[in-house]
Amino acid sequence: MAAKATTGYSYLAPEWQNNALISVKTDTYSFGIMLLEIVCCRSSIEVNVQIPDEIILSNWVYNCFMGGELEKLVEDENVDFVNLERMVKVGLI
């Protein structure tokens, strides 16, 4: 029996949901959110968090980046913080 192919969507920018003009910026947004999800090992919206500011991933990452608190994003993981900062910058662009 042949395997059935499934299709899925990457994370969609708000323009996709509102039937607004789609541009390169839309793809960049989707890529950035996906990268931040991989780096932080969580979804873009998480309701079971300790602090309400952590609900929306991109806002939380931005606040951690601006506050110099990138270690909060990876908890107790052993990471190269130079590369972490680079990936966060790409994700936030």
CNS distance restraints for C-alpha pairs under 8 A (distance, minus, plus):
assign (resid  10 and name CA) (resid  30 and name CA) 6.78 0.50 0.50
assign (resid  10 and name CA) (resid  34 and name CA) 7.66 0.50 0.50
assign (resid  11 and name CA) (resid  30 and name CA) 5.11 0.50 0.50
assign (resid  11 and name CA) (resid  31 and name CA) 7.69 0.50 0.50
assign (resid  11 and name CA) (resid  33 and name CA) 7.06 0.50 0.50
assign (resid  11 and name CA) (resid  34 and name CA) 6.71 0.50 0.50
assign (resid  12 and name CA) (resid  16 and name CA) 6.13 0.50 0.50
assign (resid  12 and name CA) (resid  17 and name CA) 7.56 0.50 0.50
assign (resid  12 and name CA) (resid  26 and name CA) 7.61 0.50 0.50
assign (resid  12 and name CA) (resid  29 and name CA) 7.89 0.50 0.50
assign (resid  12 and name CA) (resid  30 and name CA) 5.58 0.50 0.50
assign (resid  13 and name CA) (resid  17 and name CA) 7.35 0.50 0.50
assign (resid  13 and name CA) (resid  26 and name CA) 5.54 0.50 0.50
assign (resid  13 and name CA) (resid  27 and name CA) 7.55 0.50 0.50
assign (resid  13 and name CA) (resid  29 and name CA) 6.13 0.50 0.50
assign (resid  13 and name CA) (resid  30 and name CA) 5.89 0.50 0.50
assign (resid  14 and name CA) (resid  18 and name CA) 6.37 0.50 0.50
assign (resid  15 and name CA) (resid  19 and name CA) 5.97 0.50 0.50
assign (resid  15 and name CA) (resid  20 and name CA) 4.81 0.50 0.50
assign (resid  15 and name CA) (resid  21 and name CA) 6.49 0.50 0.50
assign (resid  15 and name CA) (resid  22 and name CA) 6.33 0.50 0.50
assign (resid  15 and name CA) (resid  26 and name CA) 7.09 0.50 0.50
assign (resid  16 and name CA) (resid  20 and name CA) 6.44 0.50 0.50
assign (resid  16 and name CA) (resid  22 and name CA) 6.96 0.50 0.50
assign (resid  22 and name CA) (resid  26 and name CA) 6.08 0.50 0.50
assign (resid  23 and name CA) (resid  27 and name CA) 7.11 0.50 0.50
assign (resid  24 and name CA) (resid  28 and name CA) 6.28 0.50 0.50
assign (resid  25 and name CA) (resid  29 and name CA) 6.11 0.50 0.50
assign (resid  26 and name CA) (resid  30 and name CA) 6.38 0.50 0.50
assign (resid  27 and name CA) (resid  31 and name CA) 6.14 0.50 0.50
assign (resid  28 and name CA) (resid  32 and name CA) 6.07 0.50 0.50
assign (resid  28 and name CA) (resid  93 and name CA) 7.88 0.50 0.50
assign (resid  29 and name CA) (resid  33 and name CA) 6.25 0.50 0.50
assign (resid  29 and name CA) (resid  93 and name CA) 7.85 0.50 0.50
assign (resid  30 and name CA) (resid  34 and name CA) 6.20 0.50 0.50
assign (resid  31 and name CA) (resid  35 and name CA) 6.11 0.50 0.50
assign (resid  31 and name CA) (resid  91 and name CA) 7.28 0.50 0.50
assign (resid  32 and name CA) (resid  36 and name CA) 6.22 0.50 0.50
assign (resid  32 and name CA) (resid  90 and name CA) 6.67 0.50 0.50
assign (resid  32 and name CA) (resid  91 and name CA) 3.85 0.50 0.50
assign (resid  32 and name CA) (resid  92 and name CA) 6.12 0.50 0.50
assign (resid  32 and name CA) (resid  93 and name CA) 7.02 0.50 0.50
assign (resid  33 and name CA) (resid  37 and name CA) 6.19 0.50 0.50
assign (resid  33 and name CA) (resid  44 and name CA) 6.76 0.50 0.50
assign (resid  33 and name CA) (resid  58 and name CA) 6.95 0.50 0.50
assign (resid  33 and name CA) (resid  91 and name CA) 6.28 0.50 0.50
assign (resid  33 and name CA) (resid  92 and name CA) 7.90 0.50 0.50
assign (resid  34 and name CA) (resid  38 and name CA) 6.35 0.50 0.50
assign (resid  34 and name CA) (resid  91 and name CA) 7.92 0.50 0.50
assign (resid  35 and name CA) (resid  39 and name CA) 6.19 0.50 0.50
assign (resid  35 and name CA) (resid  87 and name CA) 7.48 0.50 0.50
assign (resid  35 and name CA) (resid  91 and name CA) 5.72 0.50 0.50
assign (resid  36 and name CA) (resid  40 and name CA) 5.92 0.50 0.50
assign (resid  36 and name CA) (resid  57 and name CA) 7.58 0.50 0.50
assign (resid  36 and name CA) (resid  58 and name CA) 7.40 0.50 0.50
assign (resid  36 and name CA) (resid  61 and name CA) 7.90 0.50 0.50
assign (resid  36 and name CA) (resid  87 and name CA) 7.78 0.50 0.50
assign (resid  36 and name CA) (resid  88 and name CA) 6.68 0.50 0.50
assign (resid  36 and name CA) (resid  91 and name CA) 5.65 0.50 0.50
assign (resid  37 and name CA) (resid  41 and name CA) 5.47 0.50 0.50
assign (resid  37 and name CA) (resid  42 and name CA) 5.24 0.50 0.50
assign (resid  37 and name CA) (resid  43 and name CA) 5.53 0.50 0.50
assign (resid  37 and name CA) (resid  44 and name CA) 6.30 0.50 0.50
assign (resid  37 and name CA) (resid  57 and name CA) 7.70 0.50 0.50
assign (resid  38 and name CA) (resid  42 and name CA) 7.16 0.50 0.50
assign (resid  39 and name CA) (resid  73 and name CA) 7.92 0.50 0.50
assign (resid  39 and name CA) (resid  74 and name CA) 7.58 0.50 0.50
assign (resid  39 and name CA) (resid  84 and name CA) 7.71 0.50 0.50
assign (resid  39 and name CA) (resid  87 and name CA) 7.62 0.50 0.50
assign (resid  39 and name CA) (resid  88 and name CA) 7.91 0.50 0.50
assign (resid  40 and name CA) (resid  73 and name CA) 5.51 0.50 0.50
assign (resid  40 and name CA) (resid  74 and name CA) 5.84 0.50 0.50
assign (resid  42 and name CA) (resid  46 and name CA) 7.53 0.50 0.50
assign (resid  43 and name CA) (resid  57 and name CA) 7.24 0.50 0.50
assign (resid  44 and name CA) (resid  56 and name CA) 6.00 0.50 0.50
assign (resid  44 and name CA) (resid  57 and name CA) 4.85 0.50 0.50
assign (resid  44 and name CA) (resid  58 and name CA) 7.12 0.50 0.50
assign (resid  45 and name CA) (resid  55 and name CA) 5.57 0.50 0.50
assign (resid  45 and name CA) (resid  56 and name CA) 4.88 0.50 0.50
assign (resid  45 and name CA) (resid  57 and name CA) 6.03 0.50 0.50
assign (resid  46 and name CA) (resid  54 and name CA) 7.52 0.50 0.50
assign (resid  46 and name CA) (resid  55 and name CA) 4.95 0.50 0.50
assign (resid  46 and name CA) (resid  56 and name CA) 6.68 0.50 0.50
assign (resid  46 and name CA) (resid  57 and name CA) 7.55 0.50 0.50
assign (resid  47 and name CA) (resid  55 and name CA) 5.60 0.50 0.50
assign (resid  48 and name CA) (resid  55 and name CA) 7.77 0.50 0.50
assign (resid  49 and name CA) (resid  54 and name CA) 6.34 0.50 0.50
assign (resid  49 and name CA) (resid  55 and name CA) 6.52 0.50 0.50
assign (resid  50 and name CA) (resid  54 and name CA) 7.58 0.50 0.50
assign (resid  51 and name CA) (resid  55 and name CA) 7.63 0.50 0.50
assign (resid  53 and name CA) (resid  59 and name CA) 7.34 0.50 0.50
assign (resid  53 and name CA) (resid  60 and name CA) 6.06 0.50 0.50
assign (resid  54 and name CA) (resid  59 and name CA) 7.34 0.50 0.50
assign (resid  54 and name CA) (resid  60 and name CA) 4.97 0.50 0.50
assign (resid  55 and name CA) (resid  60 and name CA) 7.40 0.50 0.50
assign (resid  56 and name CA) (resid  60 and name CA) 6.30 0.50 0.50
assign (resid  57 and name CA) (resid  61 and name CA) 6.03 0.50 0.50
assign (resid  58 and name CA) (resid  62 and name CA) 6.08 0.50 0.50
assign (resid  58 and name CA) (resid  92 and name CA) 7.12 0.50 0.50
assign (resid  59 and name CA) (resid  63 and name CA) 6.18 0.50 0.50
assign (resid  60 and name CA) (resid  64 and name CA) 6.16 0.50 0.50
assign (resid  61 and name CA) (resid  65 and name CA) 6.00 0.50 0.50
assign (resid  61 and name CA) (resid  70 and name CA) 7.78 0.50 0.50
assign (resid  61 and name CA) (resid  73 and name CA) 7.09 0.50 0.50
assign (resid  61 and name CA) (resid  88 and name CA) 7.50 0.50 0.50
assign (resid  62 and name CA) (resid  66 and name CA) 6.08 0.50 0.50
assign (resid  62 and name CA) (resid  92 and name CA) 7.08 0.50 0.50
assign (resid  63 and name CA) (resid  67 and name CA) 5.95 0.50 0.50
assign (resid  64 and name CA) (resid  68 and name CA) 6.00 0.50 0.50
assign (resid  64 and name CA) (resid  69 and name CA) 4.72 0.50 0.50
assign (resid  64 and name CA) (resid  70 and name CA) 5.49 0.50 0.50
assign (resid  64 and name CA) (resid  72 and name CA) 7.15 0.50 0.50
assign (resid  64 and name CA) (resid  73 and name CA) 7.60 0.50 0.50
assign (resid  65 and name CA) (resid  69 and name CA) 6.04 0.50 0.50
assign (resid  65 and name CA) (resid  70 and name CA) 5.74 0.50 0.50
assign (resid  65 and name CA) (resid  85 and name CA) 7.91 0.50 0.50
assign (resid  65 and name CA) (resid  88 and name CA) 7.69 0.50 0.50
assign (resid  69 and name CA) (resid  73 and name CA) 7.93 0.50 0.50
assign (resid  70 and name CA) (resid  74 and name CA) 7.41 0.50 0.50
assign (resid  70 and name CA) (resid  81 and name CA) 7.90 0.50 0.50
assign (resid  70 and name CA) (resid  84 and name CA) 7.88 0.50 0.50
assign (resid  70 and name CA) (resid  85 and name CA) 7.42 0.50 0.50
assign (resid  71 and name CA) (resid  75 and name CA) 6.04 0.50 0.50
assign (resid  74 and name CA) (resid  79 and name CA) 7.87 0.50 0.50
assign (resid  79 and name CA) (resid  84 and name CA) 7.20 0.50 0.50
assign (resid  80 and name CA) (resid  84 and name CA) 6.19 0.50 0.50
assign (resid  81 and name CA) (resid  85 and name CA) 5.92 0.50 0.50
assign (resid  82 and name CA) (resid  86 and name CA) 6.39 0.50 0.50
assign (resid  83 and name CA) (resid  87 and name CA) 6.18 0.50 0.50
assign (resid  84 and name CA) (resid  88 and name CA) 6.14 0.50 0.50
assign (resid  85 and name CA) (resid  89 and name CA) 6.13 0.50 0.50
assign (resid  86 and name CA) (resid  90 and name CA) 6.30 0.50 0.50
assign (resid  87 and name CA) (resid  91 and name CA) 6.07 0.50 0.50
assign (resid  88 and name CA) (resid  92 and name CA) 6.08 0.50 0.50
assign (resid  89 and name CA) (resid  93 and name CA) 6.25 0.50 0.50
